[in-house]
Each structure stands twice: as structure tokens, then as C-alpha cells.
């Protein structure tokens, strides 16, 4: 029973983080705020992957000294989370560098005021 409560609470936290980040993206008046809101949405995927990969009472998937058929936590979820962290860091670094370039070129970081098609 307690494991189910933790399981559903994890989904609720992931949904809450996604909604907060999505609200930040929609209401953003600054490009840096937009990038930070995207990191909050990405944090929702971390929580979601952690909830999906959580199995109470199972050890880490290290099979040294154990038979390979013994139950363990799924290592694919852990690999996906590590990949997600690397991709998120790369995307945010790219978006922040684009934000700096836009601000230097237009002297504004408001997405509504930036018009790069002016020439």
C-alpha cells in the first residue's frame, strides 16, 4: 500500500513539475526565463523516469557475485536518465548561447520584441 502511494505521488510530482514548467514557457517574457522553464519541464522527465524505474526491495543491477537471473532494478531506466541529463545540459547550453547572440544583436531578450527577420 505504501509503495503505491509513493508510486502515485511520484507521478503527481512529475505532472506538477511539467505543468509549472509549461506555464513558465507560456508566460515567459524573457528568453533566459524560457530556458529555465524548459529545465523545469526536463526535471519532470527525471522524476518520471525515477518513478518508473523504482522497484521496492530490489538491488542495483550489479551482478558481481549474484546469478544473472536474480531480480534487480531495470538498468535501461538508469541509462535513459543519464542520457537525459546529458542531452538536457547540451540543449540548455545551446539555447543560452543563442539567447546571448539574440540579445547582442537586438539588445532585447523579450521574445515578443525580437524580430530577426528585419535584416
N, CA, C and O atoms as a GROMACS GRO file, in nm:
protein
  476
    1UNK      N    1   0.081  -0.119   0.000
    1UNK     CA    2   0.000   0.000   0.000
    1UNK      C    3   0.086   0.126   0.000
    1UNK      O    4   0.059   0.221  -0.074
    2UNK      N    5   0.190   0.127   0.084
    2UNK     CA    6   0.277   0.244   0.091
    2UNK      C    7   0.355   0.262  -0.038
    2UNK      O    8   0.382   0.375  -0.079
    3UNK      N    9   0.392   0.152  -0.104
    3UNK     CA   10   0.463   0.161  -0.231
    3UNK      C   11   0.374   0.223  -0.339
    3UNK      O   12   0.423   0.298  -0.424
    4UNK      N   13   0.245   0.192  -0.336
    4UNK     CA   14   0.153   0.252  -0.433
    4UNK      C   15   0.137   0.402  -0.410
    4UNK      O   16   0.125   0.478  -0.506
    5UNK      N   17   0.136   0.443  -0.284
    5UNK     CA   18   0.125   0.586  -0.253
    5UNK      C   19   0.249   0.659  -0.304
    5UNK      O   20   0.237   0.767  -0.362
    6UNK      N   21   0.366   0.602  -0.282
    6UNK     CA   22   0.490   0.662  -0.332
    6UNK      C   23   0.489   0.666  -0.484
    6UNK      O   24   0.532   0.764  -0.545
    7UNK      N   25   0.441   0.558  -0.545
    7UNK     CA   26   0.435   0.549  -0.691
    7UNK      C   27   0.346   0.659  -0.749
    7UNK      O   28   0.388   0.730  -0.840
    8UNK      N   29   0.225   0.674  -0.695
    8UNK     CA   30   0.134   0.776  -0.747
    8UNK      C   31   0.177   0.917  -0.709
    8UNK      O   32   0.152   1.011  -0.784
    9UNK      N   33   0.241   0.933  -0.595
    9UNK     CA   34   0.292   1.065  -0.557
    9UNK      C   35   0.404   1.107  -0.652
    9UNK      O   36   0.416   1.225  -0.684
   10UNK      N   37   0.485   1.013  -0.696
   10UNK     CA   38   0.589   1.044  -0.793
   10UNK      C   39   0.532   1.091  -0.926
   10UNK      O   40   0.583   1.185  -0.987
   11UNK      N   41   0.425   1.025  -0.970
   11UNK     CA   42   0.358   1.070  -1.092
   11UNK      C   43   0.297   1.208  -1.074
   11UNK      O   44   0.299   1.290  -1.166
   12UNK      N   45   0.242   1.234  -0.955
   12UNK     CA   46   0.183   1.366  -0.928
   12UNK      C   47   0.290   1.474  -0.928
   12UNK      O   48   0.267   1.584  -0.979
   13UNK      N   49   0.406   1.445  -0.871
   13UNK     CA   50   0.516   1.543  -0.870
   13UNK      C   51   0.565   1.568  -1.013
   13UNK      O   52   0.592   1.683  -1.050
   14UNK      N   53   0.577   1.463  -1.092
   14UNK     CA   54   0.620   1.480  -1.231
   14UNK      C   55   0.519   1.564  -1.309
   14UNK      O   56   0.558   1.651  -1.386
   15UNK      N   57   0.391   1.539  -1.290
   15UNK     CA   58   0.288   1.617  -1.359
   15UNK      C   59   0.290   1.762  -1.312
   15UNK      O   60   0.274   1.854  -1.392
   16UNK      N   61   0.309   1.783  -1.181
   16UNK     CA   62   0.314   1.918  -1.126
   16UNK      C   63   0.433   1.995  -1.184
   16UNK      O   64   0.418   2.111  -1.224
   17UNK      N   65   0.549   1.932  -1.189
   17UNK     CA   66   0.666   1.999  -1.247
   17UNK      C   67   0.644   2.031  -1.395
   17UNK      O   68   0.684   2.137  -1.442
   18UNK      N   69   0.581   1.939  -1.468
   18UNK     CA   70   0.554   1.963  -1.609
   18UNK      C   71   0.459   2.082  -1.627
   18UNK      O   72   0.482   2.166  -1.714
   19UNK      N   73   0.354   2.088  -1.547
   19UNK     CA   74   0.257   2.198  -1.558
   19UNK      C   75   0.322   2.331  -1.521
   19UNK      O   76   0.299   2.431  -1.588
   20UNK      N   77   0.402   2.334  -1.415
   20UNK     CA   78   0.470   2.458  -1.374
   20UNK      C   79   0.566   2.503  -1.484
   20UNK      O   80   0.571   2.622  -1.516
   21UNK      N   81   0.642   2.410  -1.539
   21UNK     CA   82   0.734   2.447  -1.647
   21UNK      C   83   0.662   2.492  -1.772
   21UNK      O   84   0.706   2.586  -1.838
   22UNK      N   85   0.552   2.427  -1.805
   22UNK     CA   86   0.474   2.467  -1.921
   22UNK      C   87   0.412   2.605  -1.902
   22UNK      O   88   0.408   2.685  -1.995
   23UNK      N   89   0.366   2.634  -1.781
   23UNK     CA   90   0.314   2.768  -1.752
   23UNK      C   91   0.426   2.872  -1.767
   23UNK      O   92   0.402   2.981  -1.819
   24UNK      N   93   0.546   2.838  -1.720
   24UNK     CA   94   0.658   2.929  -1.735
   24UNK      C   95   0.694   2.954  -1.881
   24UNK      O   96   0.731   3.065  -1.918
   25UNK      N   97   0.684   2.850  -1.964
   25UNK     CA   98   0.712   2.866  -2.106
   25UNK      C   99   0.608   2.956  -2.172
   25UNK      O  100   0.641   3.043  -2.252
   26UNK      N  101   0.482   2.934  -2.138
   26UNK     CA  102   0.375   3.013  -2.198
   26UNK      C  103   0.380   3.158  -2.155
   26UNK      O  104   0.357   3.248  -2.237
   27UNK      N  105   0.409   3.183  -2.029
   27UNK     CA  106   0.404   3.320  -1.976
   27UNK      C  107   0.540   3.391  -1.979
   27UNK      O  108   0.553   3.498  -1.921
   28UNK      N  109   0.638   3.333  -2.044
   28UNK     CA  110   0.773   3.389  -2.042
   28UNK      C  111   0.781   3.521  -2.117
   28UNK      O  112   0.730   3.534  -2.229
   29UNK      N  113   0.846   3.620  -2.053
   29UNK     CA  114   0.872   3.749  -2.116
   29UNK      C  115   1.021   3.774  -2.132
   29UNK      O  116   1.063   3.886  -2.164
   30UNK      N  117   1.101   3.671  -2.112
   30UNK     CA  118   1.246   3.682  -2.123
   30UNK      C  119   1.299   3.548  -2.171
   30UNK      O  120   1.251   3.443  -2.128
   31UNK      N  121   1.396   3.551  -2.260
   31UNK     CA  122   1.448   3.426  -2.317
   31UNK      C  123   1.520   3.338  -2.214
   31UNK      O  124   1.515   3.216  -2.224
   32UNK      N  125   1.586   3.400  -2.116
   32UNK     CA  126   1.652   3.321  -2.012
   32UNK      C  127   1.546   3.252  -1.926
   32UNK      O  128   1.564   3.137  -1.886
   33UNK      N  129   1.438   3.322  -1.896
   33UNK     CA  130   1.328   3.261  -1.822
   33UNK      C  131   1.268   3.144  -1.900
   33UNK      O  132   1.230   3.042  -1.841
   34UNK      N  133   1.261   3.157  -2.029
   34UNK     CA  134   1.213   3.049  -2.115
   34UNK      C  135   1.304   2.927  -2.105
   34UNK      O  136   1.256   2.814  -2.096
   35UNK      N  137   1.435   2.950  -2.106
   35UNK     CA  138   1.531   2.838  -2.093
   35UNK      C  139   1.519   2.771  -1.957
   35UNK      O  140   1.525   2.648  -1.948
   36UNK      N  141   1.502   2.850  -1.853
   36UNK     CA  142   1.488   2.791  -1.719
   36UNK      C  143   1.357   2.715  -1.705
   36UNK      O  144   1.352   2.614  -1.636
   37UNK      N  145   1.253   2.763  -1.769
   37UNK     CA  146   1.126   2.690  -1.767
   37UNK      C  147   1.139   2.556  -1.840
   37UNK      O  148   1.078   2.458  -1.800
   38UNK      N  149   1.219   2.554  -1.945
   38UNK     CA  150   1.245   2.426  -2.014
   38UNK      C  151   1.320   2.328  -1.925
   38UNK      O  152   1.297   2.207  -1.934
   39UNK      N  153   1.409   2.378  -1.839
   39UNK     CA  154   1.479   2.288  -1.746
   39UNK      C  155   1.383   2.231  -1.643
   39UNK      O  156   1.401   2.118  -1.598
   40UNK      N  157   1.282   2.308  -1.604
   40UNK     CA  158   1.182   2.255  -1.511
   40UNK      C  159   1.100   2.145  -1.577
   40UNK      O  160   1.070   2.043  -1.514
   41UNK      N  161   1.064   2.164  -1.703
   41UNK     CA  162   0.994   2.058  -1.776
   41UNK      C  163   1.082   1.935  -1.788
   41UNK      O  164   1.033   1.823  -1.776
   42UNK      N  165   1.210   1.955  -1.810
   42UNK     CA  166   1.302   1.842  -1.819
   42UNK      C  167   1.317   1.773  -1.685
   42UNK      O  168   1.336   1.651  -1.680
   43UNK      N  169   1.309   1.846  -1.576
   43UNK     CA  170   1.314   1.784  -1.443
   43UNK      C  171   1.195   1.692  -1.422
   43UNK      O  172   1.204   1.593  -1.348
   44UNK      N  173   1.084   1.724  -1.485
   44UNK     CA  174   0.968   1.634  -1.476
   44UNK      C  175   1.000   1.499  -1.538
   44UNK      O  176   0.953   1.396  -1.489
   45UNK      N  177   1.079   1.498  -1.645
   45UNK     CA  178   1.115   1.369  -1.704
   45UNK      C  179   1.210   1.291  -1.613
   45UNK      O  180   1.205   1.168  -1.611
   46UNK      N  181   1.296   1.361  -1.538
   46UNK     CA  182   1.382   1.291  -1.442
   46UNK      C  183   1.298   1.222  -1.336
   46UNK      O  184   1.322   1.105  -1.304
   47UNK      N  185   1.202   1.294  -1.283
   47UNK     CA  186   1.116   1.236  -1.179
   47UNK      C  187   1.035   1.120  -1.235
   47UNK      O  188   1.020   1.017  -1.170
   48UNK      N  189   0.984   1.138  -1.356
   48UNK     CA  190   0.906   1.031  -1.418
   48UNK      C  191   0.989   0.906  -1.441
   48UNK      O  192   0.943   0.795  -1.414
   49UNK      N  193   1.111   0.922  -1.489
   49UNK     CA  194   1.198   0.805  -1.509
   49UNK      C  195   1.236   0.741  -1.376
   49UNK      O  196   1.246   0.619  -1.367
   50UNK      N  197   1.256   0.822  -1.272
   50UNK     CA  198   1.288   0.765  -1.141
   50UNK      C  199   1.170   0.686  -1.086
   50UNK      O  200   1.189   0.581  -1.025
   51UNK      N  201   1.048   0.736  -1.106
   51UNK     CA  202   0.930   0.664  -1.058
   51UNK      C  203   0.909   0.535  -1.136
   51UNK      O  204   0.875   0.432  -1.078
   52UNK      N  205   0.930   0.541  -1.267
   52UNK     CA  206   0.912   0.420  -1.348
   52UNK      C  207   1.016   0.314  -1.312
   52UNK      O  208   0.986   0.195  -1.308
   53UNK      N  209   1.140   0.357  -1.284
   53UNK     CA  210   1.246   0.263  -1.255
   53UNK      C  211   1.251   0.214  -1.112
   53UNK      O  212   1.324   0.120  -1.082
   54UNK      N  213   1.175   0.275  -1.022
   54UNK     CA  214   1.178   0.237  -0.880
   54UNK      C  215   1.107   0.104  -0.858
   54UNK      O  216   0.993   0.085  -0.899
   55UNK      N  217   1.177   0.014  -0.794
   55UNK     CA  218   1.119  -0.114  -0.754
   55UNK      C  219   1.159  -0.138  -0.608
   55UNK      O  220   1.278  -0.154  -0.580
   56UNK      N  221   1.064  -0.140  -0.516
   56UNK     CA  222   1.098  -0.154  -0.375
   56UNK      C  223   1.162  -0.289  -0.344
   56UNK      O  224   1.113  -0.395  -0.385
   57UNK      N  225   1.270  -0.283  -0.270
   57UNK     CA  226   1.336  -0.404  -0.225
   57UNK      C  227   1.431  -0.469  -0.323
   57UNK      O  228   1.497  -0.567  -0.288
   58UNK      N  229   1.440  -0.416  -0.444
   58UNK     CA  230   1.531  -0.476  -0.542
   58UNK      C  231   1.665  -0.405  -0.540
   58UNK      O  232   1.671  -0.283  -0.524
   59UNK      N  233   1.775  -0.480  -0.557
   59UNK     CA  234   1.908  -0.418  -0.555
   59UNK      C  235   1.941  -0.351  -0.689
   59UNK      O  236   1.869  -0.366  -0.788
   60UNK      N  237   2.051  -0.279  -0.689
   60UNK     CA  238   2.102  -0.218  -0.812
   60UNK      C  239   2.143  -0.328  -0.909
   60UNK      O  240   2.176  -0.438  -0.866
   61UNK      N  241   2.141  -0.300  -1.039
   61UNK     CA  242   2.172  -0.405  -1.137
   61UNK      C  243   2.322  -0.432  -1.150
   61UNK      O  244   2.378  -0.420  -1.259
   62UNK      N  245   2.386  -0.468  -1.041
   62UNK     CA  246   2.527  -0.507  -1.041
   62UNK      C  247   2.531  -0.655  -1.008
   62UNK      O  248   2.498  -0.695  -0.896
   63UNK      N  249   2.569  -0.736  -1.103
   63UNK     CA  250   2.559  -0.880  -1.088
   63UNK      C  251   2.692  -0.946  -1.057
   63UNK      O  252   2.717  -1.058  -1.100
   64UNK      N  253   2.778  -0.879  -0.983
   64UNK     CA  254   2.904  -0.940  -0.941
   64UNK      C  255   2.875  -1.023  -0.816
   64UNK      O  256   2.836  -0.969  -0.712
   65UNK      N  257   2.894  -1.151  -0.825
   65UNK     CA  258   2.869  -1.240  -0.714
   65UNK      C  259   2.725  -1.286  -0.703
   65UNK      O  260   2.691  -1.362  -0.612
   66UNK      N  261   2.640  -1.243  -0.794
   66UNK     CA  262   2.500  -1.286  -0.797
   66UNK      C  263   2.472  -1.353  -0.931
   66UNK      O  264   2.537  -1.321  -1.031
   67UNK      N  265   2.378  -1.444  -0.934
   67UNK     CA  266   2.343  -1.501  -1.064
   67UNK      C  267   2.272  -1.396  -1.151
   67UNK      O  268   2.202  -1.309  -1.100
   68UNK      N  269   2.291  -1.404  -1.280
   68UNK     CA  270   2.234  -1.306  -1.373
   68UNK      C  271   2.082  -1.312  -1.379
   68UNK      O  272   2.019  -1.221  -1.431
   69UNK      N  273   2.024  -1.418  -1.327
   69UNK     CA  274   1.878  -1.431  -1.330
   69UNK      C  275   1.812  -1.375  -1.205
   69UNK      O  276   1.689  -1.378  -1.195
   70UNK      N  277   1.890  -1.324  -1.110
   70UNK     CA  278   1.830  -1.268  -0.988
   70UNK      C  279   1.760  -1.137  -1.020
   70UNK      O  280   1.806  -1.062  -1.107
   71UNK      N  281   1.650  -1.106  -0.952
   71UNK     CA  282   1.576  -0.982  -0.981
   71UNK      C  283   1.657  -0.859  -0.939
   71UNK      O  284   1.725  -0.859  -0.837
   72UNK      N  285   1.646  -0.755  -1.021
   72UNK     CA  286   1.716  -0.628  -0.994
   72UNK      C  287   1.638  -0.516  -1.061
   72UNK      O  288   1.547  -0.540  -1.140
   73UNK      N  289   1.675  -0.395  -1.029
   73UNK     CA  290   1.615  -0.278  -1.092
   73UNK      C  291   1.657  -0.275  -1.238
   73UNK      O  292   1.768  -0.316  -1.272
   74UNK      N  293   1.568  -0.229  -1.324
   74UNK     CA  294   1.595  -0.227  -1.468
   74UNK      C  295   1.706  -0.126  -1.499
   74UNK      O  296   1.689  -0.007  -1.472
   75UNK      N  297   1.818  -0.169  -1.556
   75UNK     CA  298   1.928  -0.076  -1.584
   75UNK      C  299   1.900   0.015  -1.704
   75UNK      O  300   1.969   0.116  -1.720
   76UNK      N  301   1.803  -0.018  -1.787
   76UNK     CA  302   1.772   0.066  -1.903
   76UNK      C  303   1.718   0.202  -1.858
   76UNK      O  304   1.748   0.304  -1.919
   77UNK      N  305   1.638   0.202  -1.752
   77UNK     CA  306   1.584   0.328  -1.700
   77UNK      C  307   1.696   0.418  -1.650
   77UNK      O  308   1.693   0.539  -1.671
   78UNK      N  309   1.795   0.360  -1.584
   78UNK     CA  310   1.909   0.438  -1.536
   78UNK      C  311   1.990   0.494  -1.652
   78UNK      O  312   2.036   0.608  -1.647
   79UNK      N  313   2.007   0.415  -1.756
   79UNK     CA  314   2.080   0.463  -1.874
   79UNK      C  315   2.003   0.575  -1.943
   79UNK      O  316   2.063   0.671  -1.990
   80UNK      N  317   1.871   0.562  -1.950
   80UNK     CA  318   1.789   0.668  -2.010
   80UNK      C  319   1.799   0.798  -1.930
   80UNK      O  320   1.803   0.906  -1.988
   81UNK      N  321   1.802   0.787  -1.798
   81UNK     CA  322   1.811   0.907  -1.715
   81UNK      C  323   1.946   0.975  -1.734
   81UNK      O  324   1.952   1.098  -1.744
   82UNK      N  325   2.054   0.899  -1.740
   82UNK     CA  326   2.185   0.959  -1.764
   82UNK      C  327   2.192   1.024  -1.901
   82UNK      O  328   2.251   1.131  -1.917
   83UNK      N  329   2.134   0.959  -2.000
   83UNK     CA  330   2.130   1.018  -2.134
   83UNK      C  331   2.046   1.145  -2.134
   83UNK      O  332   2.081   1.242  -2.202
   84UNK      N  333   1.938   1.145  -2.060
   84UNK     CA  334   1.850   1.262  -2.050
   84UNK      C  335   1.924   1.379  -1.986
   84UNK      O  336   1.905   1.493  -2.029
   85UNK      N  337   2.005   1.354  -1.887
   85UNK     CA  338   2.082   1.461  -1.822
   85UNK      C  339   2.181   1.523  -1.920
   85UNK      O  340   2.193   1.645  -1.927
   86UNK      N  341   2.250   1.439  -1.996
   86UNK     CA  342   2.349   1.490  -2.091
   86UNK      C  343   2.281   1.570  -2.203
   86UNK      O  344   2.329   1.677  -2.240
   87UNK      N  345   2.172   1.518  -2.256
   87UNK     CA  346   2.102   1.588  -2.363
   87UNK      C  347   2.046   1.720  -2.312
   87UNK      O  348   2.054   1.822  -2.382
   88UNK      N  349   1.990   1.720  -2.193
   88UNK     CA  350   1.933   1.844  -2.137
   88UNK      C  351   2.040   1.949  -2.116
   88UNK      O  352   2.017   2.066  -2.146
   89UNK      N  353   2.155   1.911  -2.065
   89UNK     CA  354   2.263   2.007  -2.044
   89UNK      C  355   2.311   2.066  -2.176
   89UNK      O  356   2.340   2.185  -2.185
   90UNK      N  357   2.319   1.983  -2.278
   90UNK     CA  358   2.361   2.030  -2.409
   90UNK      C  359   2.259   2.125  -2.470
   90UNK      O  360   2.296   2.229  -2.524
   91UNK      N  361   2.133   2.089  -2.463
   91UNK     CA  362   2.029   2.173  -2.521
   91UNK      C  363   2.020   2.308  -2.450
   91UNK      O  364   2.006   2.411  -2.516
   92UNK      N  365   2.028   2.308  -2.318
   92UNK     CA  366   2.019   2.434  -2.244
   92UNK      C  367   2.141   2.521  -2.273
   92UNK      O  368   2.128   2.642  -2.286
   93UNK      N  369   2.259   2.461  -2.283
   93UNK     CA  370   2.378   2.540  -2.318
   93UNK      C  371   2.363   2.603  -2.457
   93UNK      O  372   2.399   2.719  -2.477
   94UNK      N  373   2.310   2.527  -2.551
   94UNK     CA  374   2.286   2.580  -2.685
   94UNK      C  375   2.183   2.692  -2.683
   94UNK      O  376   2.203   2.796  -2.745
   95UNK      N  377   2.073   2.673  -2.612
   95UNK     CA  378   1.969   2.776  -2.606
   95UNK      C  379   2.019   2.903  -2.537
   95UNK      O  380   1.985   3.013  -2.579
   96UNK      N  381   2.099   2.888  -2.432
   96UNK     CA  382   2.152   3.007  -2.366
   96UNK      C  383   2.252   3.080  -2.454
   96UNK      O  384   2.258   3.203  -2.450
   97UNK      N  385   2.330   3.008  -2.533
   97UNK     CA  386   2.423   3.075  -2.625
   97UNK      C  387   2.346   3.148  -2.735
   97UNK      O  388   2.385   3.256  -2.777
   98UNK      N  389   2.237   3.088  -2.782
   98UNK     CA  390   2.153   3.157  -2.881
   98UNK      C  391   2.089   3.280  -2.819
   98UNK      O  392   2.075   3.382  -2.885
   99UNK      N  393   2.049   3.270  -2.694
   99UNK     CA  394   1.991   3.385  -2.623
   99UNK      C  395   2.091   3.499  -2.613
   99UNK      O  396   2.055   3.615  -2.633
  100UNK      N  397   2.216   3.468  -2.583
  100UNK     CA  398   2.320   3.572  -2.576
  100UNK      C  399   2.339   3.637  -2.712
  100UNK      O  400   2.350   3.759  -2.721
  101UNK      N  401   2.342   3.557  -2.819
  101UNK     CA  402   2.357   3.613  -2.954
  101UNK      C  403   2.239   3.702  -2.992
  101UNK      O  404   2.258   3.808  -3.052
  102UNK      N  405   2.119   3.659  -2.959
  102UNK     CA  406   2.000   3.739  -2.990
  102UNK      C  407   2.003   3.870  -2.912
  102UNK      O  408   1.971   3.975  -2.966
  103UNK      N  409   2.042   3.863  -2.786
  103UNK     CA  410   2.048   3.984  -2.705
  103UNK      C  411   2.155   4.081  -2.758
  103UNK      O  412   2.132   4.202  -2.759
  104UNK      N  413   2.268   4.030  -2.800
  104UNK     CA  414   2.372   4.117  -2.857
  104UNK      C  415   2.327   4.181  -2.988
  104UNK      O  416   2.360   4.296  -3.015
  105UNK      N  417   2.253   4.107  -3.066
  105UNK     CA  418   2.214   4.159  -3.198
  105UNK      C  419   2.095   4.254  -3.190
  105UNK      O  420   2.091   4.353  -3.263
  106UNK      N  421   1.999   4.226  -3.103
  106UNK     CA  422   1.877   4.306  -3.099
  106UNK      C  423   1.866   4.393  -2.975
  106UNK      O  424   1.774   4.474  -2.965
  107UNK      N  425   1.956   4.377  -2.879
  107UNK     CA  426   1.955   4.446  -2.748
  107UNK      C  427   1.823   4.426  -2.675
  107UNK      O  428   1.778   4.515  -2.602
  108UNK      N  429   1.761   4.312  -2.694
  108UNK     CA  430   1.639   4.276  -2.622
  108UNK      C  431   1.635   4.126  -2.605
  108UNK      O  432   1.679   4.051  -2.693
  109UNK      N  433   1.582   4.082  -2.492
  109UNK     CA  434   1.566   3.939  -2.469
  109UNK      C  435   1.420   3.901  -2.456
  109UNK      O  436   1.387   3.789  -2.416
  110UNK      N  437   1.331   3.994  -2.489
  110UNK     CA  438   1.188   3.965  -2.488
  110UNK      C  439   1.151   3.894  -2.617
  110UNK      O  440   1.175   3.948  -2.725
  111UNK      N  441   1.094   3.775  -2.610
  111UNK     CA  442   1.061   3.702  -2.733
  111UNK      C  443   0.961   3.777  -2.821
  111UNK      O  444   0.960   3.758  -2.943
  112UNK      N  445   0.877   3.860  -2.763
  112UNK     CA  446   0.778   3.934  -2.842
  112UNK      C  447   0.840   4.052  -2.917
  112UNK      O  448   0.786   4.095  -3.019
  113UNK      N  449   0.951   4.104  -2.868
  113UNK     CA  450   1.015   4.219  -2.931
  113UNK      C  451   1.125   4.181  -3.029
  113UNK      O  452   1.166   4.263  -3.111
  114UNK      N  453   1.171   4.060  -3.023
  114UNK     CA  454   1.281   4.017  -3.110
  114UNK      C  455   1.226   3.989  -3.249
  114UNK      O  456   1.135   3.908  -3.267
  115UNK      N  457   1.285   4.057  -3.348
  115UNK     CA  458   1.247   4.037  -3.487
  115UNK      C  459   1.376   4.022  -3.568
  115UNK      O  460   1.431   4.121  -3.615
  116UNK      N  461   1.423   3.900  -3.583
  116UNK     CA  462   1.549   3.877  -3.651
  116UNK      C  463   1.537   3.882  -3.802
  116UNK      O  464   1.638   3.880  -3.872
  117UNK      N  465   1.416   3.889  -3.853
  117UNK     CA  466   1.396   3.890  -3.998
  117UNK      C  467   1.406   4.030  -4.057
  117UNK      O  468   1.384   4.048  -4.177
  118UNK      N  469   1.439   4.129  -3.975
  118UNK     CA  470   1.448   4.267  -4.024
  118UNK      C  471   1.564   4.286  -4.119
  118UNK      O  472   1.555   4.369  -4.210
  119UNK      N  473   1.670   4.214  -4.102
  119UNK     CA  474   1.782   4.224  -4.194
  119UNK      C  475   1.895   4.305  -4.147
  119UNK      O  476   1.994   4.319  -4.219
   0.00000   0.00000   0.00000
